[in-house]
Amino acid sequence: MIREVAYSIQRALEAADFVMRAGQLAAALEVCGYPKPGNVHRLRDYSDTKFEHFIAGSIAMGPALREAALRGARVGMGELEASEVGVGELIRKTLGDVREWHRGGNTHLGIALLFIPLAAAAGASCAEGGLDLEGVRRAFGSIARSTTARDAAEFYRAISEVKPGGLGRVEGLPDVSAPESAREVESEGLTLYELMVASSAWDMVAAEFARELEIAALEGYPSILELLEETDDLNVAIVHTYLRLLSRHPDTFVARKYGLRFVEDAPKAVEVGMRAARRVSERARGVLELGGLLSEEGTEALREFDEELAEEGLNPGSTADIVATSLFLALLLGLRP
């Protein structure tokens, strides 16, 4: 019996290490893809947030990802309830660790929101017998739906500590920028899952949380595999997957950031800014039609697109978060650079 317990613990620790490395590598590979129009990549920095800040943050996430996977494994072994994973606490830890290791501001909020429950889901799947896409999505959904009001409060605390720009306010929900909002959320009993469902109509990262990684799992992950098979070039696979997702799904961060120039309410800002976001999507589609990185004309159009978005101050950050999550899934399921 003691030997069996020791074996189970060892398996859980090995799974946690595996998941941690996959998550760190996924985040690092995403930011290394270039040129991803409008976002930081190895050939483009922002004035206050640089390529090395994203690399540092990708590595700094490791301990929180490992702990999420370990708790997920305990769920899979029946030692812990899904509601006890502490998704909100671990998102907050992730962002705190990232802040400790670089001075570049908010780099991994959206990634942390998706990576922590995904790491827990992967840990649970490993403990239950193995990793496959549908199993991981089911485990992700179970963990997301089991989040509590404390998870929501911890998420609010994390946001107040990170102080990200471009969030705006939402009528009917506590102001994420106000320190007292965490207590308000917890006292109202609003769970993190309910918060994400409420936000999903105007935030595509929240929608991924609420819908079991629908875009990352059904579009992003297969796109990476398909393009890698066709080109044997991981950078092309990353950049073209980014362009594909951006062409199909107008980026809500672009819409919100543009719309907040005119209104403070986040959903209204997305509505106001959706024309700009659709224009960005059409531009991405045009670059792909020219061949993207696989043709001289497409490569030139891609670089021009990157310059244009930088000049306009528009960055499809939500699309980048979903590409990173697609890479996390691919690495968990066997992809190696």
N, C-alpha and C positions, 0 to 999 in steps of 0.2 A: 504493500500500500504506500509506504514511504517512497519507494522507488518510483511508483506511478505518479505520485504528486510531484516529485522532483523532476520527472520527465516532462510533465505538463508545464511546470514553471519554466523549464529550459526552453520548451517550444514557444511559449508566450514571449520570452525575452528575445529569442531569435526572430520571431515574427515582428516584434516591435522595432528591432534594429533594421530589419529589411524595409519596413514601411517608412521609417524615418529617412533612410538613405534615398528611397524612391521620391519622397516628397521634396527633400532638399535639392536633388538633382533636377526634378521637374521645374521647380521655381527658377533655378539657375539657367537651365536650358531655354526657358521661355524668354528671359531677358537677353540671352545671347543671340536670339534670332534677329537677323538684320537684312534689310531695313524694314522694321515693322512700323508703318507710317503713323506718326503722331506720338509714339511712345519712346521711352528711353530704350536704347539698344547699344551695342558695343561701339557704334559710330556716332551716337547722339546722346548728349546729356541735357538736362534742364539746368537752369541757373543755380538752383538750390538742391536738386536731386540728381545724382549721377549714377552711371552704370555700376561703379563699385559699391554704391549704397545698396543696390538691389542684390548684388552678389553676396554682400555681407549679411543682408537680411535673410536671404535664402538659406544660408548656413546656420544663422542664429535660430531659425525656427526648429532646428533639430530636436532639442529636448522636449518641447511641447508636443511635437508630432509623435515622438517615441512614447510619451506618457499616454497620449490619446490612443495609440495602437495597443498599448499594454492594457488599458482599461477596456478597450473593445474586445481584446482577447478574453478578458475575464467575463465579459458579457457572453461571449461565445461559449465559454466553459460553464456558464450557469452560476458564476460566483458573484456577479454584479448585475443589477437591473440596468436597462438601457437609460433610464432616467437619472442614474447615478454617475454617468460618464463625466458630467461636468463640462459640457461643450462650451458654455459661456466663459467659465473660469479659464479653460485652456486657450480659448481665443485671446482672452486678456493676457494670459502668460506669454503667448506667442508674440503679441505686439509689444509687450514690455521687454522681452528678450531682444527683439529686433531693435528697439530704441536704444538699448544698452550698447549695441555693437556698431551703430553708425549714426551720423549726424545729419542724415538726409531727409528727415521728416517721414511722412506716411508713405511707405512703399508696399506694405503687404496686408492691408486691411481686407480687401476682397478675397485675396488668396487664403488668408487665415480663416475666413468665414466658411469657405468650402473645403479647405484642406483638413481642418481639425475633425469634422464629422466623417470625412472620407478616410482619414487615418484610422479612426475608431472602427469604421465599417470594415476596412481591410483587416484590422486585427481580429475582429469578430469572425470574419469569413475564414481567415487562416485557422482559427481555433476550431471552427466547425467542419474543417476538412479540406479546404482549398479555395483558391481564388478564381472566380469567373465573373464576367461583367454583370450578369443579371443578379448573381448572388450578392455582389458588392453593392449594387443599386438597392436591392431589397434591404440590406443591412443599413445602408445610408438612410433610407426612408424611415426605418424603424427608429434609428437613433435620433433623427431630426424631429420626428413626431413625438418622441418621448422627452424632448427638452422641456424645461420648467421655467417658471417665472424668475427663479434665481439665475438661470442661464441668460434670460433676457436682461436682467439687471446687470449682470457681469459684462454683457456685451455693451450696454449703455456706458458702463464705467470705462470700458476699454476705449470707446469712441471719445469720451470726454478727455481721456489721457492722451490719445493720439492727436486729437484736434485736426482731423482731416478737412480739407476744403471741399466745396462743391456738394455738400449734402442737403442744405436747405432745411426747411421745416415742413412738417406734415400735419395738416389739420386733423384733430381727433387723436393724435398720438403725442406723447410727451416729447419735448424738445431735446434732441440728442445732445445738444451743446450745453445744456443746463446740468450742473452737478447733481441737483436734487432729483433729476428725472429717473435715476436708477431706483431710488426708493419708491417713487411713484409707480413705476412699471411693476415692481415686485408686489406692492400693496394691492394693485389692481388685478394681479394674477395673470397678467399677459405673458404667455410663454414665448420663447424665442421662435419656435415654429410658427405660432400665430402672428408674431411680428413680421416674419419673413413672408407669410402668405399675404398679409395686408400690404406689404411693400412690393410684392411681385408684379403688380400691374404697371409699375413705373420704374422698377429696378431689376435688370436682368440677372444680376448675381443673386439677389434675394429669390428670384424665380427659380434659379438652379437649385438653391437650398430647398425650396418648397416642393420641387418637382423631380427629386431624385436625379439631379445632374442630367436633365433631359438633353440639353444641347451638347454638353461635353461628352456624354456617353454615346449618343446616337449620331452625332455629326462630327464633333472634333476628333474623338479617338479613332473612328474608322478612317477619317480623312488623313490623319497622320500616317497610319499604316499603309493606306493606298498610295500616297505620294512618296513615301519612303521606298515602297516596292517599285514604283515607276522610275524614280530618279536616283535612288541610292544616295540621297543627299538630305541629311536631317535638317539643315538650315532651310532648304527649299520646302521641306515638309512643314516646318513650323510657320514660315512666312506665308505660304500659300494657304495653310489651314486658317491662319489669322484672317487673310483676305477673304476666304470663302465664308467664314462665320460673319465677318463684318458686312459682306455683301448681302447676306441673307437676313441678318438681324441688326437693324439700326441700333447703334450703341447708346444705351440709356445714359451713360456718364457724359457722352458728348452732348446729348440732348439736354440733360440737366444743367451741365456747366454753361451751355449757351443760354438756356432759358433763365437761369438765375441772374443773368445780367438785367432782366426786366421784372421778374417777380420773385418773391421769397419762398413761396409754397413749392415744395419739391415736385409733387405730381403735376401741378400747373406748369412748372418750369419745363418738365419733360414734354408736356403737350406743346408748349411754345417753341421748344428747341427741336422738336422732332423733324421739322423740315430740314434743319441743318444736319441732323443725324442721317436722314435719308439721302441727302446730297453726298455725304461721306460714303455711305453704302454704295451708291451708284458709281462713285469714283473708284472704289475698290473693285467693283464688278468690271469696270472698264479696263483696269490694270490687268486683271486675270484674262480678259478677252484678248489682250495684246500679248499674252504669254507669261506675264510676270517675270520672275527670275530666269525663266527658260528661254527668253528671247532678248535681244538687244533693245528692241523698241519697248518691250514690257519692263525691262530693268530701268530704263530711262524714265518711263512713266511712273514707276514705283518711287524712284528717288525724288521726282518732282512732287508727287503726292505727299511724301514725307515732309518735304520743305514747306509745302502749302499748309499742312496741318500745324506744323511748328509755328509758322508765322501767325496763324489764326488763334493759336493757343488752345487747340482742340485735340484731345488725346483719347482715343478709344480704349480707356483703361479697363472697362468691364469685359470687353472682348479679350484683352490680354489675360485677365484672370481666368476666363473660361478656357483659353488655350493652355494655360499652365495646368489647369485641372485635367484637361484632356491628356496632357503629357504624363501627369501623375497616374492616371488610369493606365496608360500605355506601358509605363515602366513597371507598375504593379503586375501587369499581365504579361510581362516578358520582354518588352522592348529594351534593347541596349544600344546606346549610341555607337 
